């Protein structure tokens, strides 16, 4: 029940910031370089096919994905963010090139019993710390593996678990994370809404993804790490 409440609070948080999200990203100059690096890496690995844009936000990656002839399945649980993406792209992209998952299909926790679409994608992209908003990434990797072809590429941009910044967090919680499987947990407030952020160690990511994916690379980009997974 607590996990569900956290998910709903995170969705409420992104609904609240939807109108300001693009401006928030643009306010940090490094984000343009980061997004372009993710784009170039993705395009070097995936030449064509269906792409799951997981946690696609306001649809900023759709510009270059559709522009380079990928077909995209767009998954964004925040209705406010998703509507921004729909408003931005629904009139200029053919229906056979872009699918927006609706409310009943955006919940990845149900995908094993209720697949959100019938095809297997060629790749998955998850940009700007989407996975850090998810508490059960073991289930995430399991269910994402069910919607991508064997050998498919999965690029995920995640916040770094930076030990040098541990002084910013509660010392007890930080030390506990070193000897347990639990991630560091941060809370971000915006107006009256709170987002929970999970700071996963590379070791934990490797462990939880290993039944379904191999890690083929991890590139540091400012406060992020770009992980390259390949479906087993």
C-alpha positions as CSV (number, residue, x, y, z in Angstrom):
1,X,0.0,0.0,0.0
2,X,2.8,2.4,0.9
3,X,4.6,1.7,-2.4
4,X,1.4,2.5,-4.3
5,X,1.0,5.7,-2.4
6,X,4.5,6.7,-3.3
7,X,3.8,6.0,-7.0
8,X,0.7,8.1,-6.9
9,X,2.5,10.9,-5.1
10,X,5.2,10.9,-7.7
11,X,2.6,11.1,-10.5
12,X,0.8,14.0,-8.7
13,X,4.2,15.7,-8.4
14,X,4.7,15.5,-12.2
15,X,1.2,16.6,-12.9
16,X,1.9,19.7,-10.7
17,X,5.1,20.6,-12.5
18,X,3.9,19.7,-16.1
19,X,3.4,23.3,-17.2
20,X,6.9,24.3,-15.9
21,X,8.8,21.1,-16.7
22,X,10.4,22.2,-20.0
23,X,11.5,25.5,-18.5
24,X,13.0,23.6,-15.5
25,X,15.1,21.4,-17.8
26,X,16.1,24.4,-20.0
27,X,17.3,26.3,-17.0
28,X,20.2,23.9,-16.6
29,X,22.6,24.4,-19.5
30,X,24.1,20.9,-19.3
31,X,20.8,19.2,-20.1
32,X,20.9,20.1,-23.8
33,X,24.3,18.4,-24.0
34,X,23.1,15.4,-22.1
35,X,20.0,14.9,-24.3
36,X,22.1,15.2,-27.4
37,X,24.6,12.6,-26.1
38,X,21.7,10.2,-25.3
39,X,20.4,10.8,-28.8
40,X,23.7,10.2,-30.5
41,X,24.3,7.0,-28.5
42,X,20.9,5.7,-29.2
43,X,21.1,6.3,-32.9
44,X,24.5,4.6,-33.1
45,X,23.0,1.5,-31.6
46,X,19.5,1.4,-33.0
47,X,19.1,2.0,-36.8
48,X,15.3,1.5,-37.1
49,X,12.2,-0.1,-35.7
50,X,9.8,0.3,-32.8
51,X,11.0,2.2,-29.7
52,X,9.4,2.3,-26.2
53,X,9.8,5.8,-24.8
54,X,9.4,4.9,-21.2
55,X,8.6,7.9,-19.0
56,X,8.6,10.2,-22.0
57,X,7.6,13.3,-20.1
58,X,6.4,16.1,-22.3
59,X,7.7,14.3,-25.4
60,X,10.9,16.2,-26.0
61,X,12.7,13.1,-27.3
62,X,9.9,12.5,-29.8
63,X,11.2,15.3,-32.0
64,X,14.4,13.4,-32.9
65,X,13.0,9.9,-32.6
66,X,10.2,10.5,-35.1
67,X,12.5,12.8,-37.1
68,X,14.9,9.9,-37.6
69,X,12.2,7.5,-38.8
70,X,11.7,5.4,-35.6
71,X,8.2,4.3,-34.7
72,X,7.5,5.1,-31.1
73,X,5.3,3.8,-28.3
74,X,5.0,6.6,-25.7
75,X,4.5,5.7,-22.1
76,X,4.0,8.5,-19.5
77,X,2.0,7.9,-16.3
78,X,1.6,11.6,-15.5
79,X,-1.6,12.7,-17.4
80,X,-0.4,16.4,-17.3
81,X,3.0,15.5,-18.8
82,X,1.5,13.1,-21.4
83,X,-1.1,15.7,-22.5
84,X,1.8,18.2,-23.2
85,X,3.4,15.5,-25.4
86,X,0.0,14.8,-27.2
87,X,-0.6,18.5,-27.8
88,X,2.9,19.0,-29.2
89,X,2.8,16.1,-31.6
90,X,-0.6,14.7,-32.3
91,X,-1.3,16.9,-35.4
92,X,2.1,16.4,-37.2
93,X,2.8,12.7,-36.8
94,X,0.9,9.9,-38.5
95,X,-0.9,7.4,-36.2
96,X,1.2,4.5,-37.6
97,X,4.4,6.2,-36.4
98,X,3.4,7.1,-32.8
99,X,1.2,5.4,-30.2
100,X,0.3,7.1,-26.9
101,X,-0.5,4.6,-24.2
102,X,-3.5,5.5,-22.2
103,X,-4.2,5.4,-18.5
104,X,-5.0,1.7,-18.5
105,X,-1.6,0.7,-20.1
106,X,1.0,3.0,-18.5
107,X,1.3,1.0,-15.3
108,X,4.3,-1.2,-15.9
109,X,3.5,-3.3,-12.8
110,X,0.6,-4.9,-14.7
111,X,2.5,-5.7,-17.9
112,X,3.3,-9.3,-17.2
113,X,-0.4,-10.2,-16.9
114,X,-1.7,-7.4,-19.2
115,X,0.8,-6.6,-21.9
116,X,0.4,-2.9,-23.0
117,X,0.9,-3.7,-26.7
118,X,1.1,-6.7,-28.9
119,X,4.5,-6.2,-30.6
120,X,8.0,-6.5,-29.2
121,X,10.0,-3.3,-29.4
122,X,13.4,-3.1,-30.9
123,X,14.6,-0.7,-28.2
124,X,13.7,1.2,-25.1
125,X,14.8,4.7,-24.0
126,X,14.2,6.1,-20.6
127,X,15.6,9.7,-20.3
128,X,16.3,12.0,-17.4
129,X,16.1,9.9,-14.2
130,X,12.7,8.2,-14.9
131,X,13.9,5.0,-13.2
132,X,15.0,6.9,-10.1
133,X,11.3,7.6,-9.5
134,X,10.5,3.8,-9.3
135,X,10.9,1.9,-6.1
136,X,10.7,-1.6,-7.4
137,X,13.2,-1.7,-10.3
138,X,13.6,-5.5,-10.0
139,X,10.0,-5.7,-11.2
140,X,10.6,-2.9,-13.7
141,X,13.5,-4.8,-15.4
142,X,11.5,-8.0,-15.4
143,X,8.4,-6.4,-17.1
144,X,10.5,-4.3,-19.5
145,X,12.2,-7.5,-20.7
146,X,8.8,-8.8,-21.7
147,X,8.1,-6.0,-24.2
148,X,11.5,-5.9,-26.0
149,X,13.1,-8.3,-28.4
150,X,16.1,-10.4,-27.4
151,X,19.2,-8.4,-28.3
152,X,17.3,-5.2,-28.1
153,X,19.0,-2.1,-26.7
154,X,17.8,-0.2,-23.6
155,X,19.3,3.1,-22.7
156,X,18.5,4.6,-19.3
157,X,19.8,7.9,-18.0
158,X,19.9,7.6,-14.2
159,X,21.1,9.9,-11.4
160,X,24.5,9.0,-10.1
161,X,24.9,7.5,-6.7
162,X,27.6,9.9,-5.7
163,X,29.2,9.1,-2.4
164,X,31.0,12.5,-2.4
165,X,27.6,14.1,-1.9
166,X,26.6,11.8,1.0
167,X,26.9,14.7,3.4
168,X,23.7,16.1,1.9
169,X,21.8,13.1,3.1
170,X,21.2,11.6,6.5
171,X,24.3,9.8,7.6
172,X,22.5,6.9,9.1
173,X,20.5,6.3,5.9
174,X,23.7,6.6,3.8
175,X,25.6,4.0,5.9
176,X,22.7,1.7,5.9
177,X,22.6,1.7,2.1
178,X,26.2,0.6,2.0
179,X,25.5,-2.7,3.8
180,X,22.0,-3.4,2.6
181,X,20.2,-3.7,-0.7
182,X,18.1,-0.7,0.0
183,X,18.7,2.5,-2.0
184,X,19.2,6.0,-0.7
185,X,15.9,7.8,-0.7
186,X,15.5,11.5,-1.3
187,X,12.4,13.7,-1.2
188,X,11.9,16.7,-3.5
189,X,9.2,19.2,-2.7
190,X,7.4,21.5,-5.2
191,X,4.5,23.6,-3.8
192,X,2.5,21.1,-1.8
193,X,3.7,18.0,-3.7
194,X,6.5,15.7,-2.9
195,X,8.5,13.4,-5.2
196,X,10.4,10.4,-3.9
197,X,13.7,9.7,-5.6
198,X,15.6,6.4,-5.3
199,X,19.4,6.6,-5.6
200,X,20.5,3.2,-6.9
201,X,24.2,2.0,-6.8
202,X,25.7,0.6,-10.0
203,X,26.1,-2.7,-8.1
204,X,22.4,-2.8,-7.3
205,X,21.4,-1.9,-10.8
206,X,23.6,-4.7,-12.2
207,X,22.2,-7.2,-9.7
208,X,18.5,-6.4,-10.4
209,X,18.9,-6.2,-14.1
210,X,21.1,-9.3,-14.6
211,X,18.3,-11.9,-14.9
212,X,17.0,-10.1,-18.0
213,X,19.6,-7.7,-19.3
214,X,23.4,-7.4,-19.7
215,X,25.1,-4.1,-19.0
216,X,27.2,-3.1,-22.0
217,X,28.2,0.3,-20.8
218,X,27.9,3.1,-18.2
219,X,28.8,6.6,-19.2
220,X,29.0,9.5,-16.7
221,X,27.2,12.7,-17.8
222,X,27.4,15.4,-15.2
223,X,25.1,14.2,-12.4
224,X,23.8,11.3,-14.4
225,X,25.0,7.9,-15.7
226,X,23.8,6.6,-19.0
227,X,23.4,2.9,-18.8
228,X,23.4,0.7,-21.9
229,X,21.5,-2.6,-21.4
230,X,21.0,-5.4,-23.9
231,X,18.1,-7.8,-23.6
232,X,19.3,-11.4,-23.0
